[in-house]
Amino acid sequence: MTRLTFAIILAALCLNAQAADPAAGKKKAEAVCAACHGIDGNKPSAPDQPVLAGQYKDYLVQALTDYKVGRRQNPIMKGFADSLSKKDIEDVAEWFSTQKTTRLHDQR
Amino acid sequence: MSRPILHALLAAALACASQVALAQAKKKPAAEKATQAPEVKPIGVNPAPTTENFHAQCIGCHGIPGYKTAFPIVYHVPKIAGQNPDYIVAALKAYKSGARSHPSMRGIAASLSEEEMKKLADYYGEPAKP
């Protein structure tokens, strides 16, 4: 019985790890993020907004989660992050991090 | 003059001469040394930012591709090269004000003036091409 429970938990964890879906992320990004960041994250609509394309995925997940829970305070982003589920956050982060960027790079 | 007295006088003269020579020799290199002496930096104290090393606080993390935070949660430090300069300033200000929470970044941003933030943003960032 314990072995079966363990196997189920392990399977669930594996599924969870593979959960990020860039196609679903693109859909969400079009609806929620694109107006300000551009559909691929390369075209911020104002100079004080960040380029997202090519950014590290785990950083994007962290940023959105921080907005959602209030560790990062920004009234505009709080509203958008609140509308995203944990899975949505994984998906949009996957989408933006895998987009080609003409701007962001690792080193100056 | 007896020999021992002569010897004593000679020894005294030699001693005097060598003293003078030594004193002169000491003076010269000492003066040279003062101009050439390498600056001794105390261990564990960061040098004050200068025009050359103004980004010294950034490169330890943001200058290493793939570098990850160590505390309190592990994730990649963001790519900042090529980012919107105004956004970099906004991010640093948010850390300074406490609106953003990362402990290391709060410490670093707290030490920066707005002018220094702009300088860093201009160095790392790239304004959008029209």
gemmi code that builds the backbone of each chain (N, CA, C; Angstrom):
import gemmi

chains = {
    "A": [
        ("MET", (0.835, -1.203, 0.000), (0.000, 0.000, 0.000), (0.871, 1.255, 0.000)),
        ("THR", (1.854, 1.281, 0.943), (2.744, 2.459, 0.992), (3.516, 2.600, -0.318)),
        ("ARG", (3.849, 1.404, -0.901), (4.609, 1.440, -2.141), (3.767, 2.067, -3.253)),
        ("LEU", (2.484, 1.697, -3.275), (1.574, 2.223, -4.291), (1.417, 3.744, -4.117)),
        ("THR", (1.228, 4.185, -2.887), (1.100, 5.623, -2.613), (2.333, 6.361, -3.102)),
        ("PHE", (3.496, 5.767, -2.778), (4.765, 6.371, -3.175), (4.836, 6.509, -4.703)),
        ("ALA", (4.427, 5.427, -5.401), (4.468, 5.423, -6.869), (3.540, 6.499, -7.434)),
        ("ILE", (2.371, 6.638, -6.830), (1.409, 7.637, -7.309), (1.965, 9.056, -7.113)),
        ("ILE", (2.548, 9.282, -5.940), (3.133, 10.603, -5.658), (4.250, 10.900, -6.647)),
        ("LEU", (5.096, 9.894, -6.893), (6.216, 10.054, -7.816), (5.709, 10.381, -9.221)),
        ("ALA", (4.681, 9.653, -9.661), (4.105, 9.878, -10.988), (3.533, 11.299, -11.074)),
        ("ALA", (2.866, 11.717, -10.012), (2.269, 13.049, -9.982), (3.356, 14.118, -10.082)),
        ("LEU", (4.465, 13.878, -9.363), (5.581, 14.829, -9.393), (6.171, 14.923, -10.787)),
        ("CYS", (6.321, 13.758, -11.441), (6.868, 13.728, -12.794), (5.962, 14.490, -13.749)),
        ("LEU", (4.668, 14.255, -13.646), (3.703, 14.949, -14.502), (3.789, 16.451, -14.271)),
        ("ASN", (3.883, 16.813, -12.999), (3.960, 18.214, -12.622), (5.186, 18.880, -13.239)),
        ("ALA", (6.320, 18.144, -13.225), (7.557, 18.701, -13.752), (7.469, 18.950, -15.252)),
        ("GLN", (6.642, 18.127, -15.938), (6.531, 18.287, -17.387), (5.339, 19.166, -17.765)),
        ("ALA", (4.749, 19.809, -16.760), (3.465, 20.452, -16.985), (3.522, 21.691, -17.892)),
        ("ALA", (4.650, 22.403, -17.904), (4.684, 23.665, -18.637), (4.361, 23.461, -20.113)),
        ("ASP", (3.388, 24.208, -20.606), (2.889, 24.040, -21.963), (2.997, 25.378, -22.703)),
        ("PRO", (3.999, 25.508, -23.583), (4.212, 26.798, -24.236), (3.038, 27.243, -25.122)),
        ("ALA", (2.295, 26.275, -25.687), (1.155, 26.648, -26.532), (0.067, 27.301, -25.681)),
        ("ALA", (-0.196, 26.677, -24.523), (-1.154, 27.276, -23.595), (-0.617, 28.601, -23.076)),
        ("GLY", (0.696, 28.659, -22.893), (1.343, 29.889, -22.435), (1.176, 31.016, -23.433)),
        ("LYS", (1.281, 30.671, -24.721), (1.120, 31.680, -25.774), (-0.295, 32.251, -25.733)),
        ("LYS", (-1.265, 31.351, -25.568), (-2.661, 31.768, -25.519), (-2.896, 32.744, -24.365)),
        ("LYS", (-2.376, 32.368, -23.200), (-2.514, 33.216, -22.006), (-1.798, 34.545, -22.223)),
        ("ALA", (-0.595, 34.459, -22.806), (0.210, 35.661, -23.018), (-0.519, 36.646, -23.930)),
        ("GLU", (-1.170, 36.093, -24.957), (-1.934, 36.948, -25.881), (-3.038, 37.683, -25.139)),
        ("ALA", (-3.692, 36.963, -24.226), (-4.834, 37.530, -23.524), (-4.415, 38.486, -22.408)),
        ("VAL", (-3.321, 38.149, -21.709), (-3.000, 38.881, -20.474), (-1.782, 39.812, -20.613)),
        ("CYS", (-0.719, 39.347, -21.272), (0.570, 40.043, -21.199), (0.897, 40.903, -22.412)),
        ("ALA", (0.377, 40.474, -23.592), (0.839, 41.032, -24.863), (0.636, 42.537, -24.998)),
        ("ALA", (-0.455, 43.066, -24.438), (-0.758, 44.487, -24.610), (0.400, 45.369, -24.143)),
        ("CYS", (1.064, 44.963, -23.085), (2.181, 45.773, -22.572), (3.551, 45.225, -22.966)),
        ("HIS", (3.717, 43.895, -22.988), (5.053, 43.325, -23.195), (5.292, 42.862, -24.634)),
        ("GLY", (4.245, 42.877, -25.469), (4.380, 42.311, -26.812), (4.118, 40.820, -26.747)),
        ("ILE", (3.617, 40.246, -27.845), (3.228, 38.833, -27.821), (4.407, 37.915, -27.534)),
        ("ASP", (5.595, 38.266, -28.043), (6.761, 37.412, -27.753), (7.632, 37.981, -26.621)),
        ("GLY", (7.174, 39.083, -26.014), (7.924, 39.650, -24.893), (9.078, 40.539, -25.300)),
        ("ASN", (9.134, 40.875, -26.595), (10.238, 41.705, -27.089), (9.892, 43.187, -27.182)),
        ("LYS", (8.588, 43.518, -27.027), (8.202, 44.899, -27.285), (7.434, 45.509, -26.109)),
        ("PRO", (8.170, 45.936, -25.075), (7.476, 46.612, -23.977), (6.855, 47.920, -24.494)),
        ("SER", (5.643, 48.220, -24.010), (4.942, 49.397, -24.518), (5.434, 50.686, -23.859)),
        ("ALA", (6.147, 50.579, -22.761), (6.722, 51.759, -22.117), (8.154, 51.442, -21.704)),
        ("PRO", (9.015, 52.482, -21.651), (10.435, 52.209, -21.364), (10.711, 51.657, -19.964)),
        ("ASP", (9.761, 51.836, -19.041), (10.034, 51.286, -17.699), (9.456, 49.881, -17.514)),
        ("GLN", (9.033, 49.257, -18.623), (8.575, 47.866, -18.562), (9.654, 46.956, -19.135)),
        ("PRO", (9.779, 45.751, -18.577), (10.891, 44.895, -18.998), (10.657, 44.109, -20.289)),
        ("VAL", (11.758, 43.816, -20.970), (11.778, 42.829, -22.046), (11.695, 41.457, -21.369)),
        ("LEU", (10.815, 40.578, -21.851), (10.666, 39.249, -21.246), (11.240, 38.135, -22.112)),
        ("ALA", (11.280, 38.364, -23.431), (11.745, 37.315, -24.343), (13.173, 36.917, -24.010)),
        ("GLY", (13.386, 35.623, -23.839), (14.729, 35.111, -23.590), (15.166, 35.203, -22.140)),
        ("GLN", (14.274, 35.708, -21.280), (14.611, 35.750, -19.854), (14.567, 34.329, -19.283)),
        ("TYR", (15.286, 34.086, -18.198), (15.253, 32.760, -17.575), (13.834, 32.429, -17.107)),
        ("LYS", (13.419, 31.188, -17.376), (12.058, 30.786, -17.017), (11.829, 30.836, -15.507)),
        ("ASP", (12.789, 30.300, -14.741), (12.553, 30.250, -13.287), (12.504, 31.645, -12.662)),
        ("TYR", (13.196, 32.596, -13.282), (13.101, 33.975, -12.791), (11.715, 34.547, -13.077)),
        ("LEU", (11.179, 34.268, -14.266), (9.835, 34.762, -14.620), (8.777, 34.158, -13.692)),
        ("VAL", (8.924, 32.858, -13.411), (7.991, 32.198, -12.476), (8.083, 32.878, -11.111)),
        ("GLN", (9.312, 33.121, -10.673), (9.536, 33.767, -9.377), (8.890, 35.157, -9.350)),
        ("ALA", (9.110, 35.942, -10.409), (8.578, 37.315, -10.464), (7.054, 37.303, -10.392)),
        ("LEU", (6.418, 36.456, -11.226), (4.948, 36.410, -11.241), (4.394, 35.926, -9.908)),
        ("THR", (5.068, 34.912, -9.327), (4.624, 34.406, -8.027), (4.777, 35.488, -6.953)),
        ("ASP", (5.896, 36.222, -7.004), (6.120, 37.303, -6.034), (5.047, 38.386, -6.147)),
        ("TYR", (4.666, 38.732, -7.394), (3.577, 39.711, -7.582), (2.288, 39.187, -6.953)),
        ("LYS", (2.034, 37.903, -7.223), (0.783, 37.289, -6.784), (0.653, 37.270, -5.262)),
        ("VAL", (1.742, 36.920, -4.587), (1.664, 36.814, -3.126), (2.009, 38.119, -2.416)),
        ("GLY", (2.447, 39.131, -3.194), (2.710, 40.440, -2.590), (4.136, 40.660, -2.125)),
        ("ARG", (5.049, 39.698, -2.450), (6.464, 39.918, -2.110), (7.054, 41.001, -3.005)),
        ("ARG", (6.447, 41.161, -4.174), (6.863, 42.219, -5.085), (5.649, 43.094, -5.295)),
        ("GLN", (5.789, 44.380, -4.960), (4.624, 45.251, -4.955), (4.561, 46.129, -6.192)),
        ("ASN", (3.563, 45.856, -6.995), (3.286, 46.671, -8.175), (1.808, 46.476, -8.470)),
        ("PRO", (1.014, 47.534, -8.306), (-0.449, 47.381, -8.402), (-0.905, 46.826, -9.752)),
        ("ILE", (-0.236, 47.224, -10.831), (-0.653, 46.757, -12.161), (-0.362, 45.264, -12.306)),
        ("MET", (0.892, 44.894, -11.992), (1.275, 43.490, -12.147), (0.569, 42.584, -11.139)),
        ("LYS", (0.231, 43.118, -9.978), (-0.506, 42.332, -8.981), (-1.843, 41.880, -9.581)),
        ("GLY", (-2.510, 42.813, -10.271), (-3.799, 42.494, -10.884), (-3.691, 41.372, -11.900)),
        ("PHE", (-2.667, 41.464, -12.762), (-2.508, 40.439, -13.794), (-2.060, 39.108, -13.198)),
        ("ALA", (-1.117, 39.160, -12.258), (-0.609, 37.917, -11.664), (-1.712, 37.196, -10.892)),
        ("ASP", (-2.607, 37.978, -10.276), (-3.729, 37.379, -9.541), (-4.640, 36.575, -10.458)),
        ("SER", (-4.716, 36.999, -11.733), (-5.614, 36.310, -12.661), (-4.989, 35.021, -13.196)),
        ("LEU", (-3.720, 34.763, -12.862), (-3.038, 33.566, -13.371), (-2.970, 32.488, -12.293)),
        ("SER", (-3.253, 31.245, -12.722), (-3.080, 30.113, -11.803), (-1.601, 29.728, -11.788)),
        ("LYS", (-1.258, 28.810, -10.886), (0.128, 28.334, -10.819), (0.549, 27.736, -12.163)),
        ("LYS", (-0.365, 26.998, -12.766), (-0.101, 26.369, -14.064), (0.041, 27.433, -15.154)),
        ("ASP", (-0.823, 28.466, -15.133), (-0.707, 29.567, -16.106), (0.664, 30.232, -16.016)),
        ("ILE", (1.128, 30.445, -14.782), (2.429, 31.095, -14.567), (3.544, 30.257, -15.192)),
        ("GLU", (3.494, 28.935, -14.968), (4.477, 28.025, -15.571), (4.432, 28.129, -17.093)),
        ("ASP", (3.210, 28.162, -17.635), (3.037, 28.173, -19.095), (3.540, 29.476, -19.728)),
        ("VAL", (3.147, 30.629, -19.175), (3.588, 31.889, -19.791), (5.098, 32.074, -19.619)),
        ("ALA", (5.628, 31.604, -18.485), (7.078, 31.707, -18.270), (7.816, 30.852, -19.295)),
        ("GLU", (7.265, 29.661, -19.571), (7.838, 28.775, -20.594), (7.790, 29.473, -21.962)),
        ("TRP", (6.656, 30.092, -22.253), (6.479, 30.775, -23.545), (7.499, 31.897, -23.724)),
        ("PHE", (7.552, 32.820, -22.770), (8.440, 33.989, -22.934), (9.920, 33.588, -22.906)),
        ("SER", (10.269, 32.624, -22.047), (11.686, 32.276, -21.925), (12.210, 31.594, -23.182)),
        ("THR", (11.312, 31.009, -23.973), (11.771, 30.301, -25.177), (11.655, 31.158, -26.437)),
        ("GLN", (11.218, 32.405, -26.293), (11.134, 33.283, -27.460), (12.498, 33.886, -27.771)),
        ("LYS", (12.767, 34.036, -29.068), (14.035, 34.646, -29.488), (14.041, 36.104, -29.064)),
        ("THR", (15.171, 36.550, -28.549), (15.256, 37.951, -28.150), (16.309, 38.679, -28.967)),
        ("THR", (15.997, 39.911, -29.279), (16.982, 40.746, -29.952), (17.659, 41.644, -28.923)),
        ("ARG", (17.211, 41.542, -27.664), (17.673, 42.497, -26.650), (18.479, 41.851, -25.522)),
        ("LEU", (17.834, 40.934, -24.793), (18.471, 40.411, -23.579), (19.631, 39.482, -23.903)),
        ("HIS", (20.727, 39.653, -23.150), (21.802, 38.675, -23.236), (22.453, 38.512, -21.863)),
        ("ASP", (23.320, 37.477, -21.787), (23.871, 37.086, -20.491), (24.854, 38.081, -19.919)),
        ("GLN", (25.683, 38.653, -20.786), (26.755, 39.484, -20.273), (26.836, 40.794, -21.010)),
        ("ARG", (27.298, 41.784, -20.308), (27.542, 43.084, -20.927), (28.866, 43.034, -21.669)),
    ],
    "B": [
        ("MET", (101.647, 58.474, 18.433), (100.354, 57.993, 18.950), (100.400, 56.477, 19.095)),
        ("SER", (99.869, 56.008, 20.192), (99.917, 54.549, 20.401), (98.899, 53.851, 19.491)),
        ("ARG", (99.177, 52.649, 19.225), (98.363, 51.899, 18.261), (96.888, 51.735, 18.673)),
        ("PRO", (96.667, 51.345, 19.936), (95.246, 51.156, 20.308), (94.418, 52.425, 20.135)),
        ("ILE", (95.033, 53.597, 20.461), (94.293, 54.868, 20.320), (94.005, 55.131, 18.846)),
        ("LEU", (95.006, 54.891, 18.007), (94.829, 55.067, 16.555), (93.693, 54.190, 16.038)),
        ("HIS", (93.732, 52.966, 16.479), (92.664, 52.019, 16.084), (91.290, 52.496, 16.502)),
        ("ALA", (91.238, 52.982, 17.746), (89.947, 53.456, 18.274), (89.433, 54.629, 17.447)),
        ("LEU", (90.374, 55.571, 17.122), (89.984, 56.747, 16.324), (89.481, 56.319, 14.953)),
        ("LEU", (90.242, 55.405, 14.349), (89.869, 54.909, 13.009), (88.470, 54.264, 13.043)),
        ("ALA", (88.284, 53.466, 14.053), (86.990, 52.779, 14.190), (85.860, 53.790, 14.340)),
        ("ALA", (86.127, 54.821, 15.145), (85.104, 55.852, 15.356), (84.783, 56.568, 14.052)),
        ("ALA", (85.859, 56.905, 13.304), (85.664, 57.609, 12.029), (84.856, 56.740, 11.074)),
        ("LEU", (85.240, 55.471, 11.023), (84.516, 54.531, 10.143), (83.045, 54.445, 10.538)),
        ("ALA", (82.828, 54.361, 11.830), (81.455, 54.252, 12.333), (80.643, 55.467, 11.918)),
        ("CYS", (81.268, 56.649, 12.081), (80.581, 57.902, 11.703), (80.236, 57.896, 10.227)),
        ("ALA", (81.252, 57.542, 9.417), (81.058, 57.564, 7.965), (79.944, 56.594, 7.567)),
        ("SER", (80.011, 55.407, 8.139), (79.001, 54.412, 7.752), (77.606, 54.845, 8.207)),
        ("GLN", (77.557, 55.526, 9.353), (76.266, 56.029, 9.847), (75.665, 57.007, 8.844)),
        ("VAL", (76.555, 57.948, 8.399), (76.080, 58.973, 7.452), (75.605, 58.311, 6.152)),
        ("ALA", (76.476, 57.362, 5.677), (76.138, 56.674, 4.432), (74.814, 55.919, 4.580)),
        ("LEU", (74.685, 55.253, 5.692), (73.462, 54.481, 5.943), (72.233, 55.394, 5.962)),
        ("ALA", (72.395, 56.519, 6.644), (71.287, 57.465, 6.764), (70.875, 57.970, 5.388)),
        ("GLN", (71.901, 58.255, 4.555), (71.599, 58.759, 3.207), (70.921, 57.665, 2.378)),
        ("ALA", (71.503, 56.456, 2.502), (70.946, 55.334, 1.745), (69.494, 55.083, 2.152)),
        ("LYS", (69.260, 55.220, 3.433), (67.899, 55.001, 3.933), (66.934, 56.034, 3.381)),
        ("LYS", (67.428, 57.282, 3.358), (66.556, 58.383, 2.929), (66.065, 58.187, 1.503)),
        ("LYS", (67.023, 57.875, 0.609), (66.665, 57.808, -0.822), (65.611, 56.761, -1.139)),
        ("PRO", (65.936, 55.493, -0.826), (64.926, 54.475, -1.167), (63.594, 54.722, -0.469)),
        ("ALA", (63.683, 55.284, 0.730), (62.438, 55.547, 1.454), (61.569, 56.511, 0.657)),
        ("ALA", (62.215, 57.535, 0.103), (61.469, 58.521, -0.681), (60.910, 57.863, -1.938)),
        ("GLU", (61.747, 56.978, -2.562), (61.276, 56.293, -3.768), (60.127, 55.351, -3.450)),
        ("LYS", (60.319, 54.646, -2.321), (59.297, 53.686, -1.927), (57.949, 54.349, -1.730)),
        ("ALA", (57.978, 55.537, -1.153), (56.728, 56.227, -0.846), (55.889, 56.433, -2.102)),
        ("THR", (56.571, 56.665, -3.235), (55.810, 56.907, -4.463), (55.414, 55.599, -5.142)),
        ("GLN", (56.213, 54.517, -4.893), (55.941, 53.264, -5.607), (55.136, 52.267, -4.787)),
        ("ALA", (55.021, 52.520, -3.503), (54.422, 51.527, -2.606), (53.059, 51.080, -3.107)),
        ("PRO", (52.876, 49.755, -3.254), (51.562, 49.286, -3.697), (50.525, 49.559, -2.603)),
        ("GLU", (49.331, 49.902, -3.046), (48.279, 50.227, -2.080), (47.844, 48.946, -1.377)),
        ("VAL", (47.881, 48.955, -0.087), (47.479, 47.773, 0.674), (45.995, 47.901, 1.001)),
        ("LYS", (45.226, 46.937, 0.484), (43.784, 46.981, 0.751), (43.448, 46.057, 1.902)),
        ("PRO", (42.711, 46.529, 2.849), (42.346, 45.647, 3.954), (41.464, 44.508, 3.468)),
        ("ILE", (41.704, 43.326, 4.023), (40.946, 42.143, 3.607), (39.502, 42.258, 4.091)),
        ("GLY", (38.575, 41.880, 3.249), (37.177, 41.851, 3.649), (36.474, 43.180, 3.550)),
        ("VAL", (37.171, 44.187, 3.020), (36.519, 45.493, 2.867), (36.422, 45.807, 1.379)),
        ("ASN", (35.222, 46.048, 0.887), (35.063, 46.363, -0.523), (35.603, 47.754, -0.806)),
        ("PRO", (36.349, 47.886, -1.922), (36.818, 49.223, -2.258), (35.637, 50.113, -2.621)),
        ("ALA", (35.785, 51.385, -2.362), (34.715, 52.325, -2.713), (34.552, 52.348, -4.218)),
        ("PRO", (33.315, 52.441, -4.730), (33.120, 52.454, -6.167), (33.845, 53.638, -6.819)),
        ("THR", (34.526, 53.349, -7.907), (35.193, 54.405, -8.661), (34.576, 54.428, -10.049)),
        ("THR", (35.107, 55.284, -10.913), (34.564, 55.336, -12.266), (34.794, 54.028, -13.008)),
        ("GLU", (35.899, 53.317, -12.648), (36.195, 52.068, -13.363), (35.396, 50.886, -12.819)),
        ("ASN", (35.212, 50.834, -11.518), (34.579, 49.634, -10.956), (33.172, 49.900, -10.421)),
        ("PHE", (32.483, 50.844, -11.020), (31.158, 51.225, -10.499), (30.169, 50.070, -10.567)),
        ("HIS", (30.429, 49.077, -11.427), (29.507, 47.942, -11.534), (30.051, 46.711, -10.806)),
        ("ALA", (31.044, 46.943, -9.939), (31.675, 45.815, -9.244), (30.663, 44.994, -8.448)),
        ("GLN", (29.669, 45.659, -7.907), (28.679, 44.945, -7.088), (27.758, 44.076, -7.940)),
        ("CYS", (27.701, 44.317, -9.246), (26.747, 43.610, -10.107), (27.356, 42.349, -10.728)),
        ("ILE", (28.659, 42.445, -11.103), (29.226, 41.403, -11.963), (29.361, 40.053, -11.264)),
        ("GLY", (29.454, 40.060, -9.938), (29.592, 38.805, -9.202), (28.435, 37.852, -9.444)),
        ("CYS", (27.254, 38.392, -9.729), (26.078, 37.547, -10.020), (25.604, 37.717, -11.460)),
        ("HIS", (25.410, 38.970, -11.898), (24.816, 39.207, -13.216), (25.832, 39.075, -14.352)),
        ("GLY", (27.111, 38.954, -13.998), (28.131, 38.812, -15.033), (28.471, 37.367, -15.334)),
        ("ILE", (27.821, 36.447, -14.627), (28.111, 35.018, -14.816), (26.908, 34.349, -15.468)),
        ("PRO", (27.031, 33.915, -16.741), (25.888, 33.296, -17.405), (25.387, 32.080, -16.622)),
        ("GLY", (24.089, 32.042, -16.388), (23.501, 30.881, -15.724), (23.598, 30.907, -14.204)),
        ("TYR", (24.088, 32.011, -13.649), (24.249, 32.092, -12.186), (22.894, 32.051, -11.485)),
        ("LYS", (22.869, 31.371, -10.333), (21.616, 31.273, -9.583), (21.739, 31.909, -8.213)),
        ("THR", (20.609, 32.403, -7.708), (20.564, 32.941, -6.353), (20.809, 31.802, -5.371)),
        ("ALA", (21.295, 32.136, -4.202), (21.526, 31.097, -3.203), (20.525, 31.202, -2.068)),
        ("PHE", (19.895, 32.372, -1.938), (19.082, 32.607, -0.747), (18.053, 33.686, -1.048)),
        ("PRO", (16.843, 33.637, -0.605), (16.230, 32.553, 0.160), (15.638, 31.468, -0.735)),
        ("ILE", (15.418, 31.755, -2.033), (14.877, 30.764, -2.962), (15.843, 30.689, -4.136)),
        ("VAL", (16.063, 29.472, -4.648), (17.053, 29.312, -5.722), (16.406, 29.447, -7.099)),
        ("TYR", (16.874, 30.396, -7.871), (16.457, 30.553, -9.278), (17.525, 31.374, -9.985)),
        ("HIS", (17.479, 31.395, -11.318), (18.484, 32.148, -12.068), (18.362, 33.643, -11.777)),
        ("VAL", (19.487, 34.311, -11.582), (19.436, 35.767, -11.514), (19.084, 36.260, -12.922)),
        ("PRO", (18.237, 37.276, -13.035), (17.763, 37.657, -14.365), (18.878, 38.211, -15.253)),
        ("LYS", (18.671, 38.022, -16.563), (19.553, 38.682, -17.528), (19.221, 40.169, -17.496)),
        ("ILE", (20.218, 41.000, -17.303), (19.954, 42.447, -17.281), (20.602, 43.166, -18.468)),
        ("ALA", (21.571, 42.517, -19.117), (22.215, 43.147, -20.266), (21.209, 43.254, -21.401)),
        ("GLY", (21.024, 44.461, -21.921), (20.086, 44.674, -23.017), (18.680, 45.019, -22.557)),
        ("GLN", (18.448, 44.975, -21.262), (17.122, 45.307, -20.712), (16.844, 46.812, -20.882)),
        ("ASN", (15.572, 47.196, -20.801), (15.225, 48.612, -20.856), (15.896, 49.363, -19.704)),
        ("PRO", (16.673, 50.412, -19.986), (17.364, 51.136, -18.902), (16.401, 51.683, -17.845)),
        ("ASP", (15.265, 52.231, -18.286), (14.310, 52.788, -17.321), (13.756, 51.703, -16.389)),
        ("TYR", (13.627, 50.488, -16.939), (13.146, 49.388, -16.103), (14.194, 49.018, -15.056)),
        ("ILE", (15.468, 49.045, -15.438), (16.536, 48.720, -14.478), (16.512, 49.718, -13.315)),
        ("VAL", (16.347, 51.007, -13.645), (16.262, 52.026, -12.589), (15.034, 51.760, -11.712)),
        ("ALA", (13.894, 51.457, -12.358), (12.659, 51.185, -11.604), (12.848, 49.993, -10.665)),
        ("ALA", (13.537, 48.951, -11.158), (13.756, 47.756, -10.346), (14.640, 48.082, -9.137)),
        ("LEU", (15.723, 48.838, -9.381), (16.628, 49.193, -8.280), (15.914, 50.057, -7.242)),
        ("LYS", (15.088, 50.999, -7.741), (14.329, 51.853, -6.811), (13.352, 51.018, -5.982)),
        ("ALA", (12.736, 50.026, -6.624), (11.776, 49.172, -5.909), (12.480, 48.353, -4.825)),
        ("TYR", (13.720, 47.900, -5.123), (14.482, 47.192, -4.086), (14.809, 48.145, -2.942)),
        ("LYS", (15.228, 49.361, -3.293), (15.628, 50.332, -2.269), (14.449, 50.691, -1.366)),
        ("SER", (13.268, 50.843, -1.972), (12.089, 51.253, -1.189), (11.488, 50.082, -0.404)),
        ("GLY", (11.897, 48.866, -0.769), (11.331, 47.703, -0.100), (10.160, 47.088, -0.858)),
        ("ALA", (9.788, 47.678, -2.011), (8.679, 47.124, -2.798), (9.060, 45.779, -3.419)),
        ("ARG", (10.354, 45.537, -3.570), (10.830, 44.224, -3.995), (11.666, 43.655, -2.876)),
        ("SER", (11.667, 42.311, -2.749), (12.092, 41.750, -1.470), (13.445, 41.035, -1.439)),
        ("HIS", (14.130, 40.856, -2.570), (15.329, 40.014, -2.476), (16.400, 40.645, -1.561)),
        ("PRO", (16.836, 39.909, -0.517), (17.727, 40.513, 0.484), (19.028, 41.093, -0.084)),
        ("SER", (19.702, 40.350, -0.979), (20.975, 40.862, -1.507), (20.747, 42.121, -2.325)),
        ("MET", (19.712, 42.092, -3.162), (19.446, 43.241, -4.018), (18.989, 44.448, -3.201)),
        ("ARG", (18.287, 44.204, -2.100), (17.875, 45.326, -1.252), (19.092, 45.995, -0.630)),
        ("GLY", (20.040, 45.169, -0.202), (21.267, 45.705, 0.397), (22.055, 46.532, -0.598)),
        ("ILE", (22.170, 45.998, -1.822), (22.950, 46.696, -2.842), (22.249, 47.985, -3.273)),
        ("ALA", (20.953, 47.897, -3.533), (20.217, 49.075, -4.010), (20.185, 50.179, -2.948)),
        ("ALA", (20.177, 49.777, -1.685), (20.136, 50.770, -0.604), (21.380, 51.653, -0.627)),
        ("SER", (22.483, 51.096, -1.162), (23.732, 51.857, -1.166), (23.865, 52.754, -2.397)),
        ("LEU", (22.906, 52.679, -3.317), (23.028, 53.413, -4.584), (22.204, 54.699, -4.578)),
        ("SER", (22.799, 55.759, -5.117), (22.050, 56.991, -5.338), (21.315, 56.853, -6.673)),
        ("GLU", (20.379, 57.763, -6.911), (19.633, 57.695, -8.165), (20.576, 57.883, -9.361)),
        ("GLU", (21.563, 58.728, -9.161), (22.540, 58.978, -10.229), (23.315, 57.698, -10.557)),
        ("GLU", (23.720, 56.975, -9.513), (24.460, 55.717, -9.715), (23.574, 54.665, -10.387)),
        ("MET", (22.293, 54.640, -10.002), (21.351, 53.706, -10.644), (21.265, 53.984, -12.145)),
        ("LYS", (21.190, 55.263, -12.490), (21.085, 55.626, -13.910), (22.343, 55.232, -14.668)),
        ("LYS", (23.483, 55.433, -14.017), (24.751, 55.077, -14.662), (24.801, 53.574, -14.944)),
        ("LEU", (24.388, 52.774, -13.969), (24.366, 51.319, -14.137), (23.367, 50.912, -15.215)),
        ("ALA", (22.206, 51.575, -15.220), (21.172, 51.256, -16.208), (21.658, 51.570, -17.619)),
        ("ASP", (22.387, 52.676, -17.754), (22.925, 53.033, -19.076), (23.991, 52.045, -19.511)),
        ("TYR", (24.760, 51.539, -18.549), (25.827, 50.604, -18.869), (25.257, 49.244, -19.284)),
        ("TYR", (24.326, 48.717, -18.505), (23.795, 47.384, -18.773), (22.670, 47.395, -19.802)),
        ("GLY", (21.840, 48.422, -19.749), (20.645, 48.410, -20.591), (20.893, 48.891, -22.007)),
        ("GLU", (19.864, 48.702, -22.798), (19.883, 49.196, -24.172), (18.498, 49.750, -24.442)),
        ("PRO", (18.386, 51.018, -24.798), (17.050, 51.534, -25.081), (16.468, 50.843, -26.315)),
        ("ALA", (15.134, 50.749, -26.365), (14.471, 50.107, -27.508), (14.817, 50.838, -28.795)),
        ("LYS", (15.041, 50.034, -29.839), (15.303, 50.668, -31.153), (13.975, 51.122, -31.733)),
        ("PRO", (13.945, 52.330, -32.304), (12.671, 52.832, -32.828), (12.180, 52.020, -34.030)),
    ],
}
model = gemmi.Model(1)
for chain_id, residues in chains.items():
    chain = gemmi.Chain(chain_id)
    for i, (resn, *xyz) in enumerate(residues, 1):
        res = gemmi.Residue()
        res.name, res.seqid = resn, gemmi.SeqId(i, " ")
        for name, pos in zip(("N", "CA", "C"), xyz):
            atom = gemmi.Atom()
            atom.name, atom.element = name, gemmi.Element(name[0])
            atom.pos, atom.b_iso = gemmi.Position(*pos), 0.0
            res.add_atom(atom)
        chain.add_residue(res)
    model.add_chain(chain)
structure = gemmi.Structure()
structure.add_model(model)
structure.setup_entities()
